[in-house]
Amino acid sequence: MNKTKYAITLLLVFAVVAFAQGPPKEAGPFRKPELRELVKLDPTIKLDIRYANRNNFLSRPVYKEARAFLQKPAAEAIVRAHQKLRRLGYGIVVFDGYRPWSVTKIFWDVTPPDKKIFVADPSQGSRHNRGCAVDLSLFELATGKIVQMPSEYDEMTERAHINYACATPEAKHLREVLRSAMESEGFAVYEPEWWHYDYKDWKEYPIQNVPFSKI
């Protein structure tokens, strides 16, 4: 078996195991999930759903559809942040939003121990699983190009940290432009990853394992 077929087979095994195991049990109570598709709220938001193609740290797609969802209040907050950024000449590009729990389990299982800070522990669930975390960056309205941040998306190095000090002045400025817009709408950055933001009400929603096709 060649390396490509082996990698695909391994991911399929992880997916089957994760789906069979299921997410952790929670006591609640929780709000009723109301996942909303971002581009249906504002079609000018750009999508670059990396886990629906090979351009990710797994080098393999784990989503069958390139779509992004968040719980309704978080989704509406993203739209407001996007509109604020448009006045500065930028727009939001989304890499990932709601993530089924089974995908979080795959990420955890394939990530080396020294890189676990960059992935969520499936025994605790992810804020992505709750529909209240988003991975995103900026794009230039004039060109449509994604801006250059201090690191690439999903780069598991110190350059990804929100306080990484050795980036270019322009990259640091853009990182802060994004952070300011997101914080103004109730999001908080996950410090090891400049691209990851959690919505303030994430604790009020349950962990979900629903595929995109059933939302």
RAQUI-V263235 format. One record per run of one state. SS is the DSSP state (a for helix, b for strand, c for the rest). FROM is the first residue (numbers start at 1). LEN is the number of residues. Records with the same first field share a line. If there is no record, write none. Layout:
BEGIN
SS->FROM-LEN, FROM-LEN
END
This chain:
BEGIN
c->1-2, 22-9, 32-3, 42-4, 48-2, 53-16, 87-3, 97-4, 111-2, 119-14, 141-5, 147-11, 161-8, 184-3, 191-2, 200-2, 206-6, 215-1
a->3-19, 38-4, 50-3, 72-15, 101-10, 113-6, 158-3, 169-15, 202-3, 212-3
b->31-1, 35-3, 46-2, 69-3, 90-7, 133-8, 146-1, 187-4, 193-7, 205-1
END
